[in-house]
Amino acid sequence: MKANRSAKYLRLTVALCLCIAMILPVLSCAETGPAEDSTRPAATVQTLPPEDTVPEETEYQYPFLEVDYGNEEFVIFNSEQKYYMIMNVLADEVNGESVNDAKYNAMLKVEEKYKIDLTEYYCGWDNQLTEIQNAVSTGDDLYDVAYLRSTHVGSMFTRSYLYNLYDVQNLNIDMPWWHQQLKEDGTLLGNHLYYLASDAHLMAFEGTWGIYFNKTLAEDMGIPSPYEDVYNNNWTLPRLTELAAQGATLRGDASWEFDTNGSSLYGMASFKNLINALMVGCNEHYCLKDSDGVPYFAMANSATVYDVTETIAALTSATNNGTYISANSTGKHYITDIFSQNRSVFMGGELKAGAAELQDMTNPYGILPIPKYNADQENYLSNMLWSTLLMTIPTSCATPERTAAVMDALSFYSWRDVLPVYYERLCYRGMRDAESVAMLETISETRYLNWALAYSWLSSIEPTLNSELDAGRAGGIASLVKTASKAVPRLINQTLDDLKKVE
């Protein structure tokens, strides 16, 4: 644990230093305004401390294997760009963009250490499942590792198309560069695990949800810094609702109906996928596992599910006073048409928004974790995108131990060297404060994948619940839970039967 904490502090310190280095020039120009050319100067990972200068007691000494793979080709199956996210695992060259260069350096270290030639194949997003299934079913050893949409994993391992990662040597799966909560949730029956996530593929971070806030609008509306609520354990869903209500004002408009050319200011903007994030953030889960690793439909006997859904509806039903506006009801985009146009104080969205879609926003903004249900809840939980790409090893791969060795080392360097640089990139793009870096660390450490979606168990409840609560309607949730109490266990049992067949 001591080594784990030391490495965490090292990573956070690097991220804070990088961010502060970018903030200082911004602050020094605060009174005179931005320079004519505000383009971010080229940066490389030379700002990171060289490995031999980091004290041994504060640094993981990565356990490299003594192997030489003879410059063999190593192919990563991946998806083309989606949702404005950084999808590439590798980088072709150093180009001055900080995250790209950090990725390139991480790749280069692994290639040189193991004498391996890393390459990447990009498949169309909608063709991914068909293409990988065809490749594996023929037995062709085309791909050493496959990044698959989470909702595709279940249909792959039940057909014996994926290795059980507990059976593959050279994966240090208990180390922090592998997402531990996701690993624990993904393990079925105690010893079956078919996917992992690390920062080698940034979609597992960029697709994580948080709450953005417009600093200028918050100050104008007399809203105190919500960072203090996080520090004081007061960042809860009722508190978000309270602050969002404080931020809503018509500003001369005749009604709360959204008008692109209007002036009304909304408390919070998002869309129906926010509901998944709020449910998870309030520690309300569709499925859990018993002590033997057997999954079950947890909502059927949850003592809090109706209180949580009513609390969510207290936020989303407040459309008549401007507290919440859903992009699903406006035909507009919650990021580009509402929040970035300074039309809402808060926004629920994925982290990638800060790196890509908010780069032209005029007002500075901050980031917060998804709020807790109440102050008694122990930890924050930050929901990951339902279609997050996860690392798997297809059974057509003839050398799974080699795959494990390469991906473990690449995940280590990505966790240590790439993610802090990504924090700095987000910070520079619009957050411009050290507090947001600390919030990003909290979000990173509390990432949670709604893993029941990966096995297609929730079709009878999750889509409808999202739509109902996004519209502020909680009255029909009991009926949804009752219906799902029959449908979900049947689907779980089918998956477990399929699982036993592949043992």
C-alpha positions in Angstrom: 0.0 0.0 0.0 2.9 2.4 0.7 4.3 2.0 -2.8 0.8 2.4 -4.2 0.3 5.7 -2.3 3.7 7.0 -3.2 3.1 6.3 -6.9 -0.3 8.1 -6.7 1.3 11.2 -5.1 4.1 11.2 -7.7 1.6 11.1 -10.5 -0.6 13.8 -9.0 2.4 16.0 -8.3 3.6 15.7 -11.9 0.1 16.6 -13.1 -0.2 19.6 -10.7 3.2 20.9 -11.7 2.4 20.6 -15.4 -1.0 22.3 -14.9 0.4 25.2 -12.7 3.2 25.7 -15.3 0.4 26.4 -17.9 -1.8 28.4 -15.5 0.8 31.0 -14.5 1.1 32.6 -17.9 -2.7 32.7 -18.1 -3.0 34.4 -14.7 -0.2 36.9 -15.5 -2.2 38.1 -18.5 -5.5 38.3 -16.7 -5.7 42.1 -16.7 -4.4 42.7 -20.2 -6.4 40.0 -21.9 -5.1 37.1 -24.1 -2.2 37.6 -26.5 -3.0 37.7 -30.2 -1.7 34.2 -30.7 -3.0 32.1 -27.8 -2.1 28.8 -29.5 -0.7 26.4 -27.0 3.1 26.1 -27.4 4.5 22.8 -28.5 5.2 20.5 -25.5 7.0 17.2 -25.2 7.2 14.8 -22.4 10.6 16.2 -21.5 8.8 18.0 -18.7 8.4 14.7 -17.0 11.2 13.6 -14.6 13.6 11.2 -16.2 13.3 7.7 -14.8 16.7 7.7 -13.2 16.0 10.9 -11.2 12.9 9.6 -9.4 13.7 8.3 -5.9 13.3 4.6 -5.8 11.0 4.7 -2.8 8.5 6.9 -4.6 8.5 5.0 -7.9 7.4 1.6 -9.1 10.3 -0.3 -10.5 8.5 -2.0 -13.4 9.2 -5.8 -13.4 10.3 -6.2 -17.0 10.7 -9.7 -18.3 14.1 -10.7 -19.7 12.8 -11.5 -23.2 13.6 -10.6 -26.8 10.8 -10.9 -29.3 13.0 -10.5 -32.3 11.3 -7.4 -33.6 8.2 -9.4 -34.4 5.0 -7.5 -35.4 2.4 -7.0 -32.7 -1.0 -5.9 -33.9 -3.6 -4.0 -31.9 -7.2 -4.3 -33.1 -8.8 -0.9 -32.4 -11.7 1.3 -33.6 -11.7 4.4 -35.7 -12.2 7.8 -33.9 -15.5 8.2 -32.1 -17.2 10.8 -30.0 -14.3 13.3 -30.4 -12.1 11.0 -28.2 -8.5 10.0 -28.5 -8.8 6.5 -29.8 -5.2 5.6 -30.8 -3.1 3.4 -28.4 0.1 4.2 -30.3 1.6 7.3 -31.9 3.4 7.3 -35.2 5.8 10.1 -34.4 6.6 13.0 -32.1 4.6 16.0 -33.3 4.7 18.5 -30.4 1.2 17.7 -29.1 1.7 16.6 -25.5 -0.5 13.6 -25.2 0.6 12.3 -28.6 4.3 12.7 -27.6 3.7 11.0 -24.2 2.1 8.1 -26.0 5.0 7.9 -28.5 7.5 7.8 -25.7 5.6 5.1 -23.8 5.4 3.0 -27.0 9.1 3.5 -27.8 10.2 2.3 -24.3 8.2 -0.9 -24.7 9.4 -1.6 -28.2 13.0 -1.1 -27.3 12.8 -3.1 -24.1 11.1 -6.1 -25.6 12.4 -5.8 -29.2 8.8 -5.7 -30.6 7.2 -3.8 -33.5 3.9 -2.3 -32.3 1.3 -1.6 -35.0 -2.4 -0.7 -34.9 -5.3 -1.7 -37.1 -8.4 0.6 -37.0 -11.8 -0.9 -37.7 -15.0 1.0 -38.5 -17.0 1.6 -35.3 -20.1 -0.1 -36.5 -18.3 -3.1 -38.1 -16.2 -3.9 -35.1 -18.0 -6.9 -33.7 -18.6 -8.6 -37.1 -14.9 -8.1 -38.2 -13.4 -9.5 -35.0 -15.8 -12.4 -34.8 -15.0 -13.4 -38.4 -11.2 -13.1 -37.7 -11.4 -15.3 -34.6 -13.8 -17.9 -36.0 -11.4 -18.7 -38.8 -8.5 -19.1 -36.4 -6.3 -16.6 -38.2 -3.7 -15.1 -35.8 -4.3 -11.5 -37.1 -4.5 -9.6 -33.8 -2.5 -9.9 -30.6 -5.0 -7.7 -28.6 -8.5 -6.5 -29.4 -10.1 -3.4 -28.0 -13.8 -4.1 -28.0 -16.9 -2.1 -27.1 -18.0 -3.2 -23.6 -21.4 -4.3 -24.9 -19.7 -6.7 -27.3 -17.6 -8.6 -24.8 -20.4 -10.8 -23.6 -21.2 -12.2 -27.1 -17.5 -12.8 -27.6 -16.5 -14.8 -24.5 -19.7 -17.0 -24.5 -18.5 -18.2 -27.9 -15.0 -19.0 -26.6 -13.6 -16.1 -28.6 -11.7 -14.5 -25.7 -9.1 -15.8 -23.3 -9.9 -15.8 -19.6 -7.3 -13.3 -18.4 -6.8 -15.1 -15.1 -5.3 -17.9 -17.2 -2.8 -15.7 -19.0 0.6 -15.2 -17.6 2.5 -11.9 -17.5 -0.5 -9.7 -16.6 0.0 -7.8 -13.3 -3.7 -7.4 -13.0 -3.6 -6.4 -9.3 -1.5 -3.4 -10.0 -2.9 0.1 -10.2 -2.2 0.6 -13.9 -5.1 -1.8 -14.5 -8.5 -0.4 -13.4 -9.1 -2.4 -10.2 -12.9 -1.7 -9.7 -13.6 -2.7 -13.3 -11.5 -5.9 -12.8 -13.4 -6.8 -9.7 -16.8 -6.1 -11.2 -15.9 -8.0 -14.4 -14.8 -11.1 -12.6 -17.6 -13.7 -12.7 -17.9 -16.8 -10.5 -14.6 -15.8 -8.8 -12.2 -16.7 -11.6 -13.6 -15.6 -15.0 -12.4 -12.3 -16.4 -12.4 -11.5 -20.1 -11.6 -7.7 -20.2 -9.5 -5.1 -18.5 -9.1 -1.4 -18.9 -6.0 0.8 -18.5 -4.9 4.2 -19.6 -3.2 2.7 -22.7 -6.6 3.4 -24.3 -7.8 6.8 -23.1 -11.4 6.1 -23.9 -11.7 4.5 -20.5 -10.9 7.9 -19.0 -12.2 10.3 -21.7 -15.6 8.6 -21.6 -16.0 9.0 -17.8 -18.7 11.4 -16.6 -18.2 14.5 -14.5 -20.0 17.8 -13.8 -18.7 20.9 -15.5 -19.4 24.4 -14.2 -19.1 27.8 -15.8 -17.0 29.8 -13.4 -18.0 33.2 -14.7 -21.8 32.4 -14.7 -21.5 30.9 -11.2 -19.9 34.0 -9.9 -22.4 36.2 -11.6 -25.3 34.3 -10.0 -23.7 34.3 -6.5 -23.0 30.6 -6.5 -20.1 29.7 -4.2 -17.3 27.6 -5.6 -18.5 24.0 -5.7 -15.0 22.8 -5.1 -15.6 23.7 -1.5 -18.5 21.3 -1.4 -16.3 18.5 -2.6 -13.7 19.3 0.0 -16.3 19.6 2.8 -18.1 16.3 1.8 -21.2 18.3 0.8 -21.1 17.6 -2.9 -24.4 15.7 -3.1 -27.2 15.4 -5.7 -29.5 17.7 -3.6 -26.7 20.2 -3.4 -26.3 20.2 -7.2 -30.0 20.7 -7.6 -29.9 23.6 -5.2 -27.1 25.3 -7.0 -28.6 24.6 -10.4 -31.8 26.2 -9.3 -29.9 29.3 -8.0 -28.4 29.7 -11.5 -31.6 29.7 -13.5 -32.9 33.0 -14.8 -35.0 34.0 -17.8 -33.0 37.2 -18.4 -35.9 38.7 -20.4 -37.1 35.6 -22.3 -40.8 34.9 -22.3 -40.5 31.2 -21.3 -38.1 28.4 -20.6 -38.6 26.9 -24.0 -35.1 26.8 -25.5 -34.3 29.4 -28.2 -30.9 29.4 -29.8 -31.2 33.2 -30.1 -32.6 33.6 -26.6 -31.0 34.8 -23.4 -32.3 32.5 -20.7 -29.8 30.9 -18.4 -30.4 27.3 -17.3 -29.1 25.8 -14.1 -27.9 22.6 -15.7 -27.8 21.0 -19.2 -27.2 17.4 -20.2 -29.0 14.5 -22.0 -30.6 11.2 -21.0 -27.2 9.4 -20.5 -26.8 11.6 -17.5 -29.2 9.3 -15.7 -26.8 6.4 -15.8 -24.1 8.6 -14.3 -26.3 9.9 -11.5 -27.6 6.4 -10.7 -24.0 5.1 -10.4 -22.9 8.3 -8.6 -25.6 7.7 -6.0 -24.3 4.2 -5.5 -27.5 2.6 -7.0 -26.6 -0.4 -9.1 -28.6 -2.5 -11.5 -26.6 -5.6 -10.7 -24.2 -6.7 -8.0 -22.5 -10.0 -7.1 -22.7 -12.2 -4.1 -19.7 -13.6 -2.1 -19.3 -16.4 -4.7 -19.1 -13.9 -7.6 -22.6 -14.8 -8.8 -24.4 -11.7 -10.2 -27.9 -10.8 -9.3 -30.4 -8.1 -10.1 -29.8 -5.8 -7.1 -32.6 -3.2 -7.7 -35.2 -5.8 -6.9 -34.3 -5.6 -3.2 -32.7 -2.2 -3.0 -33.9 -0.1 0.0 -32.9 3.1 -1.7 -33.7 2.8 -5.4 -37.0 4.8 -5.2 -35.5 7.5 -3.0 -32.6 7.8 -5.5 -34.8 8.0 -8.5 -37.1 10.6 -6.9 -34.0 12.6 -6.0 -32.8 12.5 -9.6 -36.3 13.5 -10.8 -36.3 16.5 -8.4 -33.4 17.8 -10.5 -34.7 16.8 -14.0 -38.3 17.6 -13.5 -37.5 21.2 -12.7 -37.8 22.2 -16.4 -40.6 24.7 -15.6 -38.1 26.9 -13.7 -35.0 26.4 -15.8 -33.1 24.3 -13.2 -32.5 21.5 -15.8 -32.7 21.3 -19.6 -32.3 18.1 -21.6 -30.8 18.2 -25.0 -33.0 15.3 -25.9 -36.0 17.6 -25.6 -34.5 20.5 -27.5 -33.0 19.0 -30.6 -29.8 20.8 -29.7 -26.5 19.5 -28.3 -25.9 20.0 -24.6 -22.2 20.8 -25.1 -21.9 22.9 -28.2 -25.4 24.6 -28.3 -26.0 25.1 -24.5 -23.0 24.9 -22.1 -20.3 26.2 -24.4 -22.6 29.1 -25.4 -22.7 30.2 -21.8 -26.4 29.2 -21.5 -26.1 26.9 -18.5 -24.1 27.1 -15.2 -23.6 23.4 -14.9 -23.3 20.5 -17.4 -23.2 16.8 -17.0 -20.9 15.3 -19.6 -17.9 13.2 -20.4 -14.3 14.3 -19.8 -13.6 14.4 -23.5 -15.7 17.5 -23.8 -13.0 19.5 -22.0 -10.3 18.2 -24.4 -12.2 18.6 -27.6 -15.7 20.3 -27.7 -15.1 23.1 -25.2 -11.9 24.4 -26.6 -13.5 27.6 -28.1 -15.5 28.4 -25.0 -15.0 32.0 -23.9 -15.7 31.5 -20.2 -13.4 29.5 -17.9 -14.9 26.3 -16.5 -14.2 23.7 -13.8 -14.8 20.0 -13.4 -16.3 18.1 -10.5 -17.0 14.4 -9.8 -20.6 13.1 -10.1 -22.2 14.0 -6.8 -22.9 11.5 -4.1 -26.5 10.7 -3.0 -25.8 12.1 0.5 -22.9 12.9 2.8 -23.1 9.4 4.4 -22.0 7.8 1.1 -18.4 6.8 1.5 -17.0 7.3 -2.0 -17.7 9.1 -5.3 -18.5 6.8 -8.3 -17.7 8.1 -11.8 -19.6 6.4 -14.5 -17.8 5.3 -17.6 -19.4 5.5 -21.1 -21.5 2.4 -21.8 -19.6 1.7 -25.1 -16.1 2.1 -23.6 -13.5 0.1 -25.5 -12.0 -2.6 -23.3 -8.8 -4.7 -23.7 -9.3 -8.3 -24.6 -7.1 -11.1 -25.9 -8.8 -13.1 -28.8 -8.3 -16.8 -28.6 -7.0 -16.7 -32.2 -3.8 -15.1 -30.7 -1.2 -17.8 -30.6 1.0 -16.0 -28.1 -1.2 -14.6 -25.3 1.7 -14.5 -22.8 3.5 -12.2 -25.2 0.4 -10.0 -25.5 0.1 -9.8 -21.8 3.7 -8.8 -21.3 3.6 -6.0 -23.9 0.2 -4.6 -22.8 1.1 -4.7 -19.1 4.2 -2.6 -19.7 2.4 -0.2 -22.1 -0.3 0.2 -19.5 2.2 1.0 -16.8 3.9 3.7 -18.8 0.5 5.1 -19.9 -0.7 5.3 -16.3 2.5 6.9 -15.1 3.5 9.1 -18.0 0.5 9.7 -20.3 -2.5 10.4 -17.9 -0.8 13.2 -16.0 -0.1 14.9 -19.4 -3.7 14.5 -20.3 -4.7 16.2 -17.0 -2.5 19.1 -18.1 -4.1 19.2 -21.5 -7.6 19.4 -20.0 -6.4 22.0 -17.5 -4.9 24.3 -20.2 -7.9 24.0 -22.5 -10.3 25.8 -20.1 -10.1 24.8 -16.5 -6.9 26.7 -15.7 -6.9 25.8 -12.0 -5.1 23.3 -9.8 -8.3 22.3 -8.1 -9.6 20.7 -11.4 -6.5 18.5 -11.5 -7.3 17.2 -8.1 -10.9 16.6 -9.2 -9.6 14.7 -12.3 -7.6 12.5 -10.0 -10.7 11.7 -7.9 -12.7 11.0 -11.0 -9.9 8.7 -12.4 -9.7 6.7 -9.1 -13.5 6.3 -8.8 -14.3 5.2 -12.4 -17.1 2.6 -12.5 -18.4 0.7 -15.5 -22.1 -0.3 -15.5 -20.9 -3.8 -16.2 -24.3 -5.4 -16.5 -24.7 -3.6 -19.8 -21.7 -5.6 -21.1 -23.7 -8.7 -20.9 -27.0 -7.2 -22.4 -29.0 -7.9 -19.2 -30.7 -4.6 -18.9 -32.7 -4.1 -22.0 -36.0 -4.4 -20.0 -35.2 -1.4 -17.7 -32.1 0.7 -18.4 -33.1 2.6 -21.6 -36.6 3.3 -20.4 -35.4 4.4 -17.0 -33.0 6.8 -18.6 -35.7 8.4 -20.7 -38.3 8.6 -17.9 -35.9 10.2 -15.4 -34.4 12.5 -18.0 -38.0 13.8 -18.5 -38.4 14.1 -14.7 -40.8 11.2 -14.4 -40.2 8.8 -11.4 -43.8 7.5 -11.0 -43.3 4.5 -13.3 -40.0 3.2 -11.9 -41.6 0.7 -9.6 -43.3 -0.9 -12.6 -40.0 -1.0 -14.5 -38.2 -2.7 -11.6 -41.0 -5.3 -11.2 -40.8 -6.2 -14.9 -37.0 -6.3 -14.8 -37.1 -8.6 -11.7 -38.3 -11.4 -14.0 -36.4 -10.5 -17.2 -32.9 -9.7 -15.8 -32.4 -12.9 -13.7 -33.3 -15.0 -16.8 -30.6 -13.3 -18.8 -28.1 -13.6 -16.1 -28.7 -17.3 -15.8 -28.3 -17.7 -19.6 -24.9 -16.0 -19.4 -23.8 -18.2 -16.5 -24.9 -21.3 -18.4 -22.9 -20.1 -21.4 -19.9 -19.4 -19.2 -19.9 -22.9 -17.8 -19.8 -24.3 -21.4 -16.6 -22.5 -22.2 -14.7 -23.7 -19.1 
